[in-house]
Amino acid sequence: MSYYSKNRTEPLPNVDIETWECTADGCKGWMRKNFSEDDSPSCPFCGSEMENGTRHTNSLQNNTFRKPADAEQKKA
């Protein structure tokens, strides 16, 4: 048996994050606001509306690059 692990990384810090949470009774769907593109998204699981909420979970950064909406409108 090995009592030591090679993975000695520090755990990610837990913080309160803003989320979108599904309003349907039987659905537990939610997503981070900084990972969504819409101002009022629908649930990806059941299609119901989602409302603002908060959760205490790991802090993650969204590293995807999105062009600002103004830049896309200037091209058109």
N, CA, C and O atoms as a Tripos MOL2 file, in Angstrom:
@<TRIPOS>MOLECULE
protein
  304   303    76     0     0
PROTEIN
NO_CHARGES

@<TRIPOS>ATOM
      1 N           0.8300   -1.1840    0.0000 N.3       1 MET1
      2 CA          0.0000    0.0000    0.0000 C.3       1 MET1
      3 C           0.8720    1.2440    0.0000 C.2       1 MET1
      4 O           1.9430    1.2930    0.6060 O.2       1 MET1
      5 N           0.3780    2.2210   -0.6890 N.am      2 SER2
      6 CA          1.1010    3.4820   -0.7460 C.3       2 SER2
      7 C           0.2710    4.5580   -0.0590 C.2       2 SER2
      8 O          -0.8920    4.7750   -0.3990 O.2       2 SER2
      9 N           0.8770    5.2180    0.8980 N.am      3 TYR3
     10 CA          0.1720    6.2650    1.6160 C.3       3 TYR3
     11 C           0.4840    7.6480    1.0680 C.2       3 TYR3
     12 O          -0.1010    8.6440    1.4960 O.2       3 TYR3
     13 N           1.4010    7.7010    0.1270 N.am      4 TYR4
     14 CA          1.8090    8.9830   -0.4320 C.3       4 TYR4
     15 C           1.4280    9.0420   -1.8970 C.2       4 TYR4
     16 O           1.4440    8.0340   -2.6030 O.2       4 TYR4
     17 N           1.0970   10.1990   -2.3260 N.am      5 SER5
     18 CA          0.6900   10.3920   -3.7120 C.3       5 SER5
     19 C           1.6420   11.3670   -4.3800 C.2       5 SER5
     20 O           2.1470   12.2880   -3.7400 O.2       5 SER5
     21 N           1.8860   11.1650   -5.6630 N.am      6 LYS6
     22 CA          2.7360   12.0880   -6.4080 C.3       6 LYS6
     23 C           2.0010   13.3880   -6.7130 C.2       6 LYS6
     24 O           2.6290   14.4150   -6.9730 O.2       6 LYS6
     25 N           0.7070   13.3450   -6.6820 N.am      7 ASN7
     26 CA         -0.0900   14.5370   -6.9710 C.3       7 ASN7
     27 C          -0.2360   15.3770   -5.7100 C.2       7 ASN7
     28 O          -1.2150   15.2440   -4.9750 O.2       7 ASN7
     29 N           0.7100   16.2130   -5.4730 N.am      8 ARG8
     30 CA          0.6700   17.0740   -4.2860 C.3       8 ARG8
     31 C           0.3530   18.5040   -4.6910 C.2       8 ARG8
     32 O           1.0210   19.4390   -4.2500 O.2       8 ARG8
     33 N          -0.6450   18.6740   -5.5130 N.am      9 THR9
     34 CA         -1.0490   20.0110   -5.9310 C.3       9 THR9
     35 C          -2.0450   20.5760   -4.9350 C.2       9 THR9
     36 O          -2.7770   19.8390   -4.2750 O.2       9 THR9
     37 N          -2.0580   21.8860   -4.8400 N.am     10 GLU10
     38 CA         -3.0030   22.5370   -3.9430 C.3      10 GLU10
     39 C          -4.3900   22.5070   -4.5650 C.2      10 GLU10
     40 O          -4.5180   22.6700   -5.7780 O.2      10 GLU10
     41 N          -5.4170   22.3050   -3.7770 N.am     11 PRO11
     42 CA         -6.7780   22.3240   -4.3270 C.3      11 PRO11
     43 C          -7.1580   23.7290   -4.7760 C.2      11 PRO11
     44 O          -6.6440   24.7200   -4.2580 O.2      11 PRO11
     45 N          -8.0630   23.8000   -5.7450 N.am     12 LEU12
     46 CA         -8.5400   25.0950   -6.2150 C.3      12 LEU12
     47 C          -9.3190   25.7860   -5.1010 C.2      12 LEU12
     48 O         -10.0150   25.1230   -4.3320 O.2      12 LEU12
     49 N          -9.2100   27.1090   -5.0030 N.am     13 PRO13
     50 CA         -9.9480   27.8190   -3.9470 C.3      13 PRO13
     51 C         -11.4500   27.8250   -4.2290 C.2      13 PRO13
     52 O         -11.8700   27.9460   -5.3800 O.2      13 PRO13
     53 N         -12.2430   27.6950   -3.1920 N.am     14 ASN14
     54 CA        -13.6950   27.7690   -3.3190 C.3      14 ASN14
     55 C         -14.1470   29.2090   -3.1320 C.2      14 ASN14
     56 O         -13.7440   29.8810   -2.1820 O.2      14 ASN14
     57 N         -14.9890   29.6720   -4.0490 N.am     15 VAL15
     58 CA        -15.5140   31.0370   -3.9970 C.3      15 VAL15
     59 C         -16.9910   31.0060   -4.3710 C.2      15 VAL15
     60 O         -17.4770   30.0160   -4.9180 O.2      15 VAL15
     61 N         -17.7000   32.0860   -4.0760 N.am     16 ASP16
     62 CA        -19.0800   32.2280   -4.5190 C.3      16 ASP16
     63 C         -19.0580   32.7310   -5.9540 C.2      16 ASP16
     64 O         -18.4400   33.7550   -6.2450 O.2      16 ASP16
     65 N         -19.7330   32.0110   -6.8570 N.am     17 ILE17
     66 CA        -19.7720   32.4030   -8.2590 C.3      17 ILE17
     67 C         -21.2100   32.6860   -8.6700 C.2      17 ILE17
     68 O         -22.1470   32.1340   -8.0920 O.2      17 ILE17
     69 N         -21.3820   33.5450   -9.6660 N.am     18 GLU18
     70 CA        -22.7080   33.8300  -10.2010 C.3      18 GLU18
     71 C         -23.0570   32.7490  -11.2140 C.2      18 GLU18
     72 O         -22.2290   32.3650  -12.0390 O.2      18 GLU18
     73 N         -24.2960   32.2620  -11.1410 N.am     19 THR19
     74 CA        -24.7140   31.1680  -12.0090 C.3      19 THR19
     75 C         -26.0790   31.4470  -12.6220 C.2      19 THR19
     76 O         -26.8110   32.3340  -12.1850 O.2      19 THR19
     77 N         -26.3990   30.6660  -13.6450 N.am     20 TRP20
     78 CA        -27.7550   30.5390  -14.1680 C.3      20 TRP20
     79 C         -28.2530   29.1870  -13.6870 C.2      20 TRP20
     80 O         -27.5670   28.1820  -13.8710 O.2      20 TRP20
     81 N         -29.4430   29.1380  -13.0690 N.am     21 GLU21
     82 CA        -29.9930   27.8960  -12.5450 C.3      21 GLU21
     83 C         -31.3590   27.6310  -13.1590 C.2      21 GLU21
     84 O         -32.1710   28.5450  -13.3010 O.2      21 GLU21
     85 N         -31.6070   26.3830  -13.5220 N.am     22 CYS22
     86 CA        -32.8620   25.9930  -14.1690 C.3      22 CYS22
     87 C         -34.0380   26.1680  -13.2090 C.2      22 CYS22
     88 O         -33.9250   25.8920  -12.0150 O.2      22 CYS22
     89 N         -35.1730   26.6330  -13.7490 N.am     23 THR23
     90 CA        -36.3610   26.8630  -12.9260 C.3      23 THR23
     91 C         -37.2960   25.6570  -12.8780 C.2      23 THR23
     92 O         -38.2450   25.6590  -12.0950 O.2      23 THR23
     93 N         -37.0560   24.6260  -13.6950 N.am     24 ALA24
     94 CA        -37.9160   23.4380  -13.7060 C.3      24 ALA24
     95 C         -37.7310   22.6420  -12.4140 C.2      24 ALA24
     96 O         -36.6260   22.5650  -11.8770 O.2      24 ALA24
     97 N         -38.8180   22.0520  -11.9220 N.am     25 ASP25
     98 CA        -38.7850   21.3420  -10.6430 C.3      25 ASP25
     99 C         -37.8690   20.1230  -10.6570 C.2      25 ASP25
    100 O         -37.0900   19.9370   -9.7220 O.2      25 ASP25
    101 N         -37.9400   19.2960  -11.6830 N.am     26 GLY26
    102 CA        -37.1690   18.0630  -11.7030 C.3      26 GLY26
    103 C         -35.7710   18.1990  -12.2770 C.2      26 GLY26
    104 O         -35.0250   17.2200  -12.2960 O.2      26 GLY26
    105 N         -35.3960   19.3650  -12.7380 N.am     27 CYS27
    106 CA        -34.0990   19.5560  -13.3990 C.3      27 CYS27
    107 C         -33.1010   20.2100  -12.4450 C.2      27 CYS27
    108 O         -33.4530   21.1330  -11.7110 O.2      27 CYS27
    109 N         -31.8760   19.7380  -12.4540 N.am     28 LYS28
    110 CA        -30.8300   20.2970  -11.5950 C.3      28 LYS28
    111 C         -29.7740   21.0390  -12.4120 C.2      28 LYS28
    112 O         -28.6510   21.2270  -11.9440 O.2      28 LYS28
    113 N         -30.1230   21.4610  -13.6250 N.am     29 GLY29
    114 CA        -29.1640   22.1150  -14.5070 C.3      29 GLY29
    115 C         -28.7500   23.4930  -14.0270 C.2      29 GLY29
    116 O         -29.5710   24.2550  -13.5160 O.2      29 GLY29
    117 N         -27.4690   23.8100  -14.1950 N.am     30 TRP30
    118 CA        -26.9560   25.1410  -13.8830 C.3      30 TRP30
    119 C         -25.6820   25.3580  -14.6820 C.2      30 TRP30
    120 O         -25.0480   24.3970  -15.1190 O.2      30 TRP30
    121 N         -25.3040   26.6200  -14.8750 N.am     31 MET31
    122 CA        -24.0570   26.9500  -15.5590 C.3      31 MET31
    123 C         -23.4930   28.2460  -14.9970 C.2      31 MET31
    124 O         -24.2240   29.0840  -14.4700 O.2      31 MET31
    125 N         -22.1980   28.3910  -15.1170 N.am     32 ARG32
    126 CA        -21.5340   29.6130  -14.6630 C.3      32 ARG32
    127 C         -21.8760   30.7480  -15.6090 C.2      32 ARG32
    128 O         -21.9100   30.5540  -16.8240 O.2      32 ARG32
    129 N         -22.1290   31.9320  -15.0670 N.am     33 LYS33
    130 CA        -22.4820   33.0790  -15.9050 C.3      33 LYS33
    131 C         -21.3410   33.4680  -16.8220 C.2      33 LYS33
    132 O         -21.5800   33.8520  -17.9670 O.2      33 LYS33
    133 N         -20.0940   33.3770  -16.3470 N.am     34 ASN34
    134 CA        -18.9840   33.7910  -17.1940 C.3      34 ASN34
    135 C         -18.6810   32.7720  -18.2910 C.2      34 ASN34
    136 O         -17.8340   33.0340  -19.1450 O.2      34 ASN34
    137 N         -19.3500   31.6170  -18.2900 N.am     35 PHE35
    138 CA        -19.1940   30.6390  -19.3550 C.3      35 PHE35
    139 C         -20.3610   30.6810  -20.3370 C.2      35 PHE35
    140 O         -20.3240   29.9780  -21.3470 O.2      35 PHE35
    141 N         -21.3890   31.4760  -20.0790 N.am     36 SER36
    142 CA        -22.5390   31.5460  -20.9800 C.3      36 SER36
    143 C         -22.4360   32.7760  -21.8650 C.2      36 SER36
    144 O         -21.8280   33.7780  -21.4890 O.2      36 SER36
    145 N         -23.0330   32.6880  -23.0360 N.am     37 GLU37
    146 CA        -22.9840   33.7880  -23.9930 C.3      37 GLU37
    147 C         -24.2490   34.6310  -23.9680 C.2      37 GLU37
    148 O         -24.2180   35.7910  -24.3790 O.2      37 GLU37
    149 N         -25.3530   34.0820  -23.4980 N.am     38 ASP38
    150 CA        -26.6420   34.7690  -23.5350 C.3      38 ASP38
    151 C         -26.9170   35.5140  -22.2340 C.2      38 ASP38
    152 O         -26.3770   35.1840  -21.1780 O.2      38 ASP38
    153 N         -27.7770   36.5340  -22.3420 N.am     39 ASP39
    154 CA        -28.1980   37.2720  -21.1530 C.3      39 ASP39
    155 C         -29.2960   36.5420  -20.3940 C.2      39 ASP39
    156 O         -29.4480   36.7360  -19.1880 O.2      39 ASP39
    157 N         -30.0570   35.7110  -21.0810 N.am     40 SER40
    158 CA        -31.0890   34.8980  -20.4300 C.3      40 SER40
    159 C         -31.1550   33.5540  -21.1580 C.2      40 SER40
    160 O         -32.0310   33.3450  -21.9970 O.2      40 SER40
    161 N         -30.2290   32.6410  -20.8360 N.am     41 PRO41
    162 CA        -30.1670   31.3640  -21.5520 C.3      41 PRO41
    163 C         -31.2840   30.4110  -21.1490 C.2      41 PRO41
    164 O         -31.9230   30.5800  -20.1100 O.2      41 PRO41
    165 N         -31.5050   29.4110  -21.9890 N.am     42 SER42
    166 CA        -32.4300   28.3360  -21.6360 C.3      42 SER42
    167 C         -31.5990   27.1370  -21.1800 C.2      42 SER42
    168 O         -30.4350   26.9970  -21.5560 O.2      42 SER42
    169 N         -32.1970   26.2940  -20.3840 N.am     43 CYS43
    170 CA        -31.5020   25.1390  -19.8240 C.3      43 CYS43
    171 C         -31.0690   24.1910  -20.9480 C.2      43 CYS43
    172 O         -31.8880   23.8460  -21.8000 O.2      43 CYS43
    173 N         -29.8060   23.7640  -20.9700 N.am     44 PRO44
    174 CA        -29.3590   22.8490  -22.0190 C.3      44 PRO44
    175 C         -29.9290   21.4430  -21.8680 C.2      44 PRO44
    176 O         -29.8830   20.6630  -22.8200 O.2      44 PRO44
    177 N         -30.4650   21.1020  -20.7030 N.am     45 PHE45
    178 CA        -31.0040   19.7690  -20.4720 C.3      45 PHE45
    179 C         -32.4880   19.6610  -20.7910 C.2      45 PHE45
    180 O         -32.9120   18.7340  -21.4820 O.2      45 PHE45
    181 N         -33.2880   20.6180  -20.2850 N.am     46 CYS46
    182 CA        -34.7390   20.5080  -20.4550 C.3      46 CYS46
    183 C         -35.3410   21.6460  -21.2690 C.2      46 CYS46
    184 O         -36.5040   21.5570  -21.6600 O.2      46 CYS46
    185 N         -34.5890   22.7160  -21.5380 N.am     47 GLY47
    186 CA        -35.0860   23.8250  -22.3400 C.3      47 GLY47
    187 C         -35.8730   24.8700  -21.5650 C.2      47 GLY47
    188 O         -36.3830   25.8140  -22.1680 O.2      47 GLY47
    189 N         -35.9880   24.7330  -20.2550 N.am     48 SER48
    190 CA        -36.7220   25.7050  -19.4360 C.3      48 SER48
    191 C         -35.9090   26.9820  -19.2600 C.2      48 SER48
    192 O         -34.7210   27.0320  -19.5770 O.2      48 SER48
    193 N         -36.5810   28.0180  -18.7450 N.am     49 GLU49
    194 CA        -35.8940   29.2720  -18.4590 C.3      49 GLU49
    195 C         -34.9250   29.0760  -17.2960 C.2      49 GLU49
    196 O         -35.0780   28.1620  -16.4850 O.2      49 GLU49
    197 N         -33.9270   29.9540  -17.2350 N.am     50 MET50
    198 CA        -32.9640   29.9110  -16.1390 C.3      50 MET50
    199 C         -32.9900   31.2450  -15.4130 C.2      50 MET50
    200 O         -33.2620   32.2830  -16.0170 O.2      50 MET50
    201 N         -32.7060   31.2160  -14.1090 N.am     51 GLU51
    202 CA        -32.7090   32.4360  -13.3040 C.3      51 GLU51
    203 C         -31.3490   32.6130  -12.6330 C.2      51 GLU51
    204 O         -30.5480   31.6810  -12.5600 O.2      51 GLU51
    205 N         -31.1090   33.8340  -12.1460 N.am     52 ASN52
    206 CA        -29.8480   34.1470  -11.4670 C.3      52 ASN52
    207 C         -29.7230   33.3520  -10.1800 C.2      52 ASN52
    208 O         -30.7170   33.0600   -9.5140 O.2      52 ASN52
    209 N         -28.4940   33.0070   -9.8410 N.am     53 GLY53
    210 CA        -28.2280   32.3160   -8.5930 C.3      53 GLY53
    211 C         -26.7540   32.4090   -8.2530 C.2      53 GLY53
    212 O         -25.9730   32.9860   -9.0100 O.2      53 GLY53
    213 N         -26.3710   31.8470   -7.1220 N.am     54 THR54
    214 CA        -24.9620   31.7720   -6.7300 C.3      54 THR54
    215 C         -24.6820   30.3840   -6.1850 C.2      54 THR54
    216 O         -25.5660   29.7280   -5.6350 O.2      54 THR54
    217 N         -23.4410   29.9440   -6.3440 N.am     55 ARG55
    218 CA        -22.9940   28.6620   -5.8090 C.3      55 ARG55
    219 C         -21.6010   28.8340   -5.2270 C.2      55 ARG55
    220 O         -20.8140   29.6570   -5.6950 O.2      55 ARG55
    221 N         -21.3130   28.0600   -4.2190 N.am     56 HIS56
    222 CA        -19.9880   28.0660   -3.5980 C.3      56 HIS56
    223 C         -19.2310   26.8660   -4.1580 C.2      56 HIS56
    224 O         -19.4610   25.7300   -3.7450 O.2      56 HIS56
    225 N         -18.3250   27.1280   -5.1060 N.am     57 THR57
    226 CA        -17.6130   26.0520   -5.7850 C.3      57 THR57
    227 C         -16.2300   26.5230   -6.2140 C.2      57 THR57
    228 O         -15.8380   27.6540   -5.9270 O.2      57 THR57
    229 N         -15.4950   25.6580   -6.9000 N.am     58 ASN58
    230 CA        -14.1310   25.9820   -7.3240 C.3      58 ASN58
    231 C         -14.1000   27.1600   -8.2790 C.2      58 ASN58
    232 O         -15.0090   27.3440   -9.0880 O.2      58 ASN58
    233 N         -13.0560   27.9470   -8.1790 N.am     59 SER59
    234 CA        -12.8670   29.0910   -9.0580 C.3      59 SER59
    235 C         -12.1860   28.6270  -10.3410 C.2      59 SER59
    236 O         -11.1130   28.0250  -10.2900 O.2      59 SER59
    237 N         -12.7960   28.9010  -11.4820 N.am     60 LEU60
    238 CA        -12.2250   28.5830  -12.7920 C.3      60 LEU60
    239 C         -12.2320   29.8320  -13.6440 C.2      60 LEU60
    240 O         -13.1010   30.6900  -13.4870 O.2      60 LEU60
    241 N         -11.2710   29.9420  -14.5440 N.am     61 GLN61
    242 CA        -11.2080   31.0740  -15.4540 C.3      61 GLN61
    243 C         -11.6400   30.6250  -16.8370 C.2      61 GLN61
    244 O         -11.2900   29.5310  -17.2780 O.2      61 GLN61
    245 N         -12.3980   31.4660  -17.5190 N.am     62 ASN62
    246 CA        -12.8050   31.1960  -18.8900 C.3      62 ASN62
    247 C         -11.7240   31.7700  -19.7950 C.2      62 ASN62
    248 O         -11.6140   32.9880  -19.9300 O.2      62 ASN62
    249 N         -10.9290   30.9100  -20.4160 N.am     63 ASN63
    250 CA         -9.8110   31.3550  -21.2310 C.3      63 ASN63
    251 C         -10.1460   31.4590  -22.7100 C.2      63 ASN63
    252 O          -9.2530   31.7350  -23.5110 O.2      63 ASN63
    253 N         -11.3790   31.2510  -23.0990 N.am     64 THR64
    254 CA        -11.7360   31.3560  -24.5090 C.3      64 THR64
    255 C         -11.7790   32.8130  -24.9150 C.2      64 THR64
    256 O         -12.1600   33.6800  -24.1290 O.2      64 THR64
    257 N         -11.3890   33.0720  -26.1400 N.am     65 PHE65
    258 CA        -11.3740   34.4330  -26.6530 C.3      65 PHE65
    259 C         -12.6440   34.6740  -27.4390 C.2      65 PHE65
    260 O         -12.9370   33.9490  -28.3900 O.2      65 PHE65
    261 N         -13.3980   35.6830  -27.0520 N.am     66 ARG66
    262 CA        -14.6030   36.0670  -27.7850 C.3      66 ARG66
    263 C         -14.4360   37.4920  -28.2570 C.2      66 ARG66
    264 O         -13.9670   38.3550  -27.5150 O.2      66 ARG66
    265 N         -14.8210   37.7310  -29.4900 N.am     67 LYS67
    266 CA        -14.7680   39.0840  -30.0160 C.3      67 LYS67
    267 C         -15.8920   39.8930  -29.3870 C.2      67 LYS67
    268 O         -16.9950   39.3750  -29.2160 O.2      67 LYS67
    269 N         -15.6400   41.1440  -29.0410 N.am     68 PRO68
    270 CA        -16.7120   41.9860  -28.5090 C.3      68 PRO68
    271 C         -17.8070   42.1840  -29.5500 C.2      68 PRO68
    272 O         -17.5300   42.1900  -30.7500 O.2      68 PRO68
    273 N         -19.0250   42.3430  -29.1070 N.am     69 ALA69
    274 CA        -20.1620   42.5150  -30.0170 C.3      69 ALA69
    275 C         -19.9900   43.7650  -30.8680 C.2      69 ALA69
    276 O         -20.4310   43.7840  -32.0170 O.2      69 ALA69
    277 N         -19.3590   44.8140  -30.3340 N.am     70 ASP70
    278 CA        -19.1540   46.0480  -31.0870 C.3      70 ASP70
    279 C         -18.2650   45.8180  -32.3000 C.2      70 ASP70
    280 O         -18.5040   46.4070  -33.3540 O.2      70 ASP70
    281 N         -17.2440   44.9740  -32.1750 N.am     71 ALA71
    282 CA        -16.3300   44.7160  -33.2820 C.3      71 ALA71
    283 C         -17.0480   44.0010  -34.4220 C.2      71 ALA71
    284 O         -16.7720   44.2650  -35.5920 O.2      71 ALA71
    285 N         -17.9700   43.0960  -34.0840 N.am     72 GLU72
    286 CA        -18.7110   42.3790  -35.1170 C.3      72 GLU72
    287 C         -19.6800   43.3110  -35.8400 C.2      72 GLU72
    288 O         -19.8910   43.1670  -37.0440 O.2      72 GLU72
    289 N         -20.2690   44.2590  -35.1210 N.am     73 GLN73
    290 CA        -21.2130   45.1820  -35.7450 C.3      73 GLN73
    291 C         -20.5010   46.1670  -36.6530 C.2      73 GLN73
    292 O         -21.0700   46.5820  -37.6630 O.2      73 GLN73
    293 N         -19.2760   46.5540  -36.3290 N.am     74 LYS74
    294 CA        -18.5340   47.4990  -37.1530 C.3      74 LYS74
    295 C         -18.1550   46.8920  -38.4950 C.2      74 LYS74
    296 O         -18.0520   47.6070  -39.4920 O.2      74 LYS74
    297 N         -17.9450   45.5630  -38.5280 N.am     75 LYS75
    298 CA        -17.5950   44.8900  -39.7760 C.3      75 LYS75
    299 C         -18.7670   44.8650  -40.7390 C.2      75 LYS75
    300 O         -18.5690   44.9060  -41.9540 O.2      75 LYS75
    301 N         -19.9770   44.7980  -40.2210 N.am     76 ALA76
    302 CA        -21.1700   44.6680  -41.0720 C.3      76 ALA76
    303 C         -21.5630   45.9700  -41.7150 C.2      76 ALA76
    304 O         -22.5440   46.0200  -42.4580 O.2      76 ALA76
@<TRIPOS>BOND
     1     1     2 1
     2     2     3 1
     3     3     4 2
     4     3     5 am
     5     5     6 1
     6     6     7 1
     7     7     8 2
     8     7     9 am
     9     9    10 1
    10    10    11 1
    11    11    12 2
    12    11    13 am
    13    13    14 1
    14    14    15 1
    15    15    16 2
    16    15    17 am
    17    17    18 1
    18    18    19 1
    19    19    20 2
    20    19    21 am
    21    21    22 1
    22    22    23 1
    23    23    24 2
    24    23    25 am
    25    25    26 1
    26    26    27 1
    27    27    28 2
    28    27    29 am
    29    29    30 1
    30    30    31 1
    31    31    32 2
    32    31    33 am
    33    33    34 1
    34    34    35 1
    35    35    36 2
    36    35    37 am
    37    37    38 1
    38    38    39 1
    39    39    40 2
    40    39    41 am
    41    41    42 1
    42    42    43 1
    43    43    44 2
    44    43    45 am
    45    45    46 1
    46    46    47 1
    47    47    48 2
    48    47    49 am
    49    49    50 1
    50    50    51 1
    51    51    52 2
    52    51    53 am
    53    53    54 1
    54    54    55 1
    55    55    56 2
    56    55    57 am
    57    57    58 1
    58    58    59 1
    59    59    60 2
    60    59    61 am
    61    61    62 1
    62    62    63 1
    63    63    64 2
    64    63    65 am
    65    65    66 1
    66    66    67 1
    67    67    68 2
    68    67    69 am
    69    69    70 1
    70    70    71 1
    71    71    72 2
    72    71    73 am
    73    73    74 1
    74    74    75 1
    75    75    76 2
    76    75    77 am
    77    77    78 1
    78    78    79 1
    79    79    80 2
    80    79    81 am
    81    81    82 1
    82    82    83 1
    83    83    84 2
    84    83    85 am
    85    85    86 1
    86    86    87 1
    87    87    88 2
    88    87    89 am
    89    89    90 1
    90    90    91 1
    91    91    92 2
    92    91    93 am
    93    93    94 1
    94    94    95 1
    95    95    96 2
    96    95    97 am
    97    97    98 1
    98    98    99 1
    99    99   100 2
   100    99   101 am
   101   101   102 1
   102   102   103 1
   103   103   104 2
   104   103   105 am
   105   105   106 1
   106   106   107 1
   107   107   108 2
   108   107   109 am
   109   109   110 1
   110   110   111 1
   111   111   112 2
   112   111   113 am
   113   113   114 1
   114   114   115 1
   115   115   116 2
   116   115   117 am
   117   117   118 1
   118   118   119 1
   119   119   120 2
   120   119   121 am
   121   121   122 1
   122   122   123 1
   123   123   124 2
   124   123   125 am
   125   125   126 1
   126   126   127 1
   127   127   128 2
   128   127   129 am
   129   129   130 1
   130   130   131 1
   131   131   132 2
   132   131   133 am
   133   133   134 1
   134   134   135 1
   135   135   136 2
   136   135   137 am
   137   137   138 1
   138   138   139 1
   139   139   140 2
   140   139   141 am
   141   141   142 1
   142   142   143 1
   143   143   144 2
   144   143   145 am
   145   145   146 1
   146   146   147 1
   147   147   148 2
   148   147   149 am
   149   149   150 1
   150   150   151 1
   151   151   152 2
   152   151   153 am
   153   153   154 1
   154   154   155 1
   155   155   156 2
   156   155   157 am
   157   157   158 1
   158   158   159 1
   159   159   160 2
   160   159   161 am
   161   161   162 1
   162   162   163 1
   163   163   164 2
   164   163   165 am
   165   165   166 1
   166   166   167 1
   167   167   168 2
   168   167   169 am
   169   169   170 1
   170   170   171 1
   171   171   172 2
   172   171   173 am
   173   173   174 1
   174   174   175 1
   175   175   176 2
   176   175   177 am
   177   177   178 1
   178   178   179 1
   179   179   180 2
   180   179   181 am
   181   181   182 1
   182   182   183 1
   183   183   184 2
   184   183   185 am
   185   185   186 1
   186   186   187 1
   187   187   188 2
   188   187   189 am
   189   189   190 1
   190   190   191 1
   191   191   192 2
   192   191   193 am
   193   193   194 1
   194   194   195 1
   195   195   196 2
   196   195   197 am
   197   197   198 1
   198   198   199 1
   199   199   200 2
   200   199   201 am
   201   201   202 1
   202   202   203 1
   203   203   204 2
   204   203   205 am
   205   205   206 1
   206   206   207 1
   207   207   208 2
   208   207   209 am
   209   209   210 1
   210   210   211 1
   211   211   212 2
   212   211   213 am
   213   213   214 1
   214   214   215 1
   215   215   216 2
   216   215   217 am
   217   217   218 1
   218   218   219 1
   219   219   220 2
   220   219   221 am
   221   221   222 1
   222   222   223 1
   223   223   224 2
   224   223   225 am
   225   225   226 1
   226   226   227 1
   227   227   228 2
   228   227   229 am
   229   229   230 1
   230   230   231 1
   231   231   232 2
   232   231   233 am
   233   233   234 1
   234   234   235 1
   235   235   236 2
   236   235   237 am
   237   237   238 1
   238   238   239 1
   239   239   240 2
   240   239   241 am
   241   241   242 1
   242   242   243 1
   243   243   244 2
   244   243   245 am
   245   245   246 1
   246   246   247 1
   247   247   248 2
   248   247   249 am
   249   249   250 1
   250   250   251 1
   251   251   252 2
   252   251   253 am
   253   253   254 1
   254   254   255 1
   255   255   256 2
   256   255   257 am
   257   257   258 1
   258   258   259 1
   259   259   260 2
   260   259   261 am
   261   261   262 1
   262   262   263 1
   263   263   264 2
   264   263   265 am
   265   265   266 1
   266   266   267 1
   267   267   268 2
   268   267   269 am
   269   269   270 1
   270   270   271 1
   271   271   272 2
   272   271   273 am
   273   273   274 1
   274   274   275 1
   275   275   276 2
   276   275   277 am
   277   277   278 1
   278   278   279 1
   279   279   280 2
   280   279   281 am
   281   281   282 1
   282   282   283 1
   283   283   284 2
   284   283   285 am
   285   285   286 1
   286   286   287 1
   287   287   288 2
   288   287   289 am
   289   289   290 1
   290   290   291 1
   291   291   292 2
   292   291   293 am
   293   293   294 1
   294   294   295 1
   295   295   296 2
   296   295   297 am
   297   297   298 1
   298   298   299 1
   299   299   300 2
   300   299   301 am
   301   301   302 1
   302   302   303 1
   303   303   304 2
@<TRIPOS>SUBSTRUCTURE
     1 MET1         2 RESIDUE 1 A MET
     2 SER2         6 RESIDUE 1 A SER
     3 TYR3        10 RESIDUE 1 A TYR
     4 TYR4        14 RESIDUE 1 A TYR
     5 SER5        18 RESIDUE 1 A SER
     6 LYS6        22 RESIDUE 1 A LYS
     7 ASN7        26 RESIDUE 1 A ASN
     8 ARG8        30 RESIDUE 1 A ARG
     9 THR9        34 RESIDUE 1 A THR
    10 GLU10       38 RESIDUE 1 A GLU
    11 PRO11       42 RESIDUE 1 A PRO
    12 LEU12       46 RESIDUE 1 A LEU
    13 PRO13       50 RESIDUE 1 A PRO
    14 ASN14       54 RESIDUE 1 A ASN
    15 VAL15       58 RESIDUE 1 A VAL
    16 ASP16       62 RESIDUE 1 A ASP
    17 ILE17       66 RESIDUE 1 A ILE
    18 GLU18       70 RESIDUE 1 A GLU
    19 THR19       74 RESIDUE 1 A THR
    20 TRP20       78 RESIDUE 1 A TRP
    21 GLU21       82 RESIDUE 1 A GLU
    22 CYS22       86 RESIDUE 1 A CYS
    23 THR23       90 RESIDUE 1 A THR
    24 ALA24       94 RESIDUE 1 A ALA
    25 ASP25       98 RESIDUE 1 A ASP
    26 GLY26      102 RESIDUE 1 A GLY
    27 CYS27      106 RESIDUE 1 A CYS
    28 LYS28      110 RESIDUE 1 A LYS
    29 GLY29      114 RESIDUE 1 A GLY
    30 TRP30      118 RESIDUE 1 A TRP
    31 MET31      122 RESIDUE 1 A MET
    32 ARG32      126 RESIDUE 1 A ARG
    33 LYS33      130 RESIDUE 1 A LYS
    34 ASN34      134 RESIDUE 1 A ASN
    35 PHE35      138 RESIDUE 1 A PHE
    36 SER36      142 RESIDUE 1 A SER
    37 GLU37      146 RESIDUE 1 A GLU
    38 ASP38      150 RESIDUE 1 A ASP
    39 ASP39      154 RESIDUE 1 A ASP
    40 SER40      158 RESIDUE 1 A SER
    41 PRO41      162 RESIDUE 1 A PRO
    42 SER42      166 RESIDUE 1 A SER
    43 CYS43      170 RESIDUE 1 A CYS
    44 PRO44      174 RESIDUE 1 A PRO
    45 PHE45      178 RESIDUE 1 A PHE
    46 CYS46      182 RESIDUE 1 A CYS
    47 GLY47      186 RESIDUE 1 A GLY
    48 SER48      190 RESIDUE 1 A SER
    49 GLU49      194 RESIDUE 1 A GLU
    50 MET50      198 RESIDUE 1 A MET
    51 GLU51      202 RESIDUE 1 A GLU
    52 ASN52      206 RESIDUE 1 A ASN
    53 GLY53      210 RESIDUE 1 A GLY
    54 THR54      214 RESIDUE 1 A THR
    55 ARG55      218 RESIDUE 1 A ARG
    56 HIS56      222 RESIDUE 1 A HIS
    57 THR57      226 RESIDUE 1 A THR
    58 ASN58      230 RESIDUE 1 A ASN
    59 SER59      234 RESIDUE 1 A SER
    60 LEU60      238 RESIDUE 1 A LEU
    61 GLN61      242 RESIDUE 1 A GLN
    62 ASN62      246 RESIDUE 1 A ASN
    63 ASN63      250 RESIDUE 1 A ASN
    64 THR64      254 RESIDUE 1 A THR
    65 PHE65      258 RESIDUE 1 A PHE
    66 ARG66      262 RESIDUE 1 A ARG
    67 LYS67      266 RESIDUE 1 A LYS
    68 PRO68      270 RESIDUE 1 A PRO
    69 ALA69      274 RESIDUE 1 A ALA
    70 ASP70      278 RESIDUE 1 A ASP
    71 ALA71      282 RESIDUE 1 A ALA
    72 GLU72      286 RESIDUE 1 A GLU
    73 GLN73      290 RESIDUE 1 A GLN
    74 LYS74      294 RESIDUE 1 A LYS
    75 LYS75      298 RESIDUE 1 A LYS
    76 ALA76      302 RESIDUE 1 A ALA
